């Protein structure tokens, strides 16, 4: 749980799970990403989430490691850089925390299914 103190005398706490969801959602917006590794059937699978996204927060600085599935034929390097930019921007914009690093692991490449044609 990350605590952010505000000048108004109160505080805000953000759970690591919320940071994981922000990161996963932002990663899905990158061109070429077919799914975040913890999404099963388009819905979050909480048991898988912790395995595929790691969040470390130290002194209001976030480090994230995320696993993704990429479309076959996509330029993996370009997809990964786009994921890094989108995740960093989303976390910093939504939470006010600083992102030190976003490590991307491409653990799956998925080809598009071809439709069977009748002869």
PyMOL commands that set and color helices and strands:
alter all, ss='L'
color gray80, all
select helices_A, chain A and resi 16-28+46-52+76-95
alter helices_A, ss='H'
color red, helices_A
select strands_A, chain A and resi 2-5+11-14+33-36+39-40+43-44+53-58+61-71+98-110
alter strands_A, ss='S'
color yellow, strands_A
deselect
rebuild
show_as cartoon
